[in-house]
Amino acid sequence: LNELTVKPSLIRDIPPGQFRVLPDIYPQPTQVELLINEEGEIDKILIKESFLSEQAELFVTEAFQKIKFYPGRIGAQAVKSRLRIEVTLESALLPQ
């Protein structure tokens, strides 16, 4: 397995103001793995060891599908890559 000489870098982020109120969300980190193709588009989104509801996982997947990257490279060749990030959804509930 060859190491990337250039890591994927962000072109288009999740649009600002992208939010949705989901019931029963408590702030806790979730590992998300993005599989990025040679064109810098997301091929697949994997949510690892999640305690999120199905609705929350769908929201995370839909949000990350809108991201675009400059692809990772080995030398001058664009290659598929994977990026692991930690995501924490914020609670819509106010602390009491």
Buried (B, 14 or more C-beta within 10 A) or exposed (E): EEEBEBBBEEEEEBEEEEEEEBEEBEEEEBEBEBBBBBEBEBEEBEBEEBEBEEEBBBBBBEBBEEBBBBBBBEEEEBBEBBBEEEBEBEBEEEEE
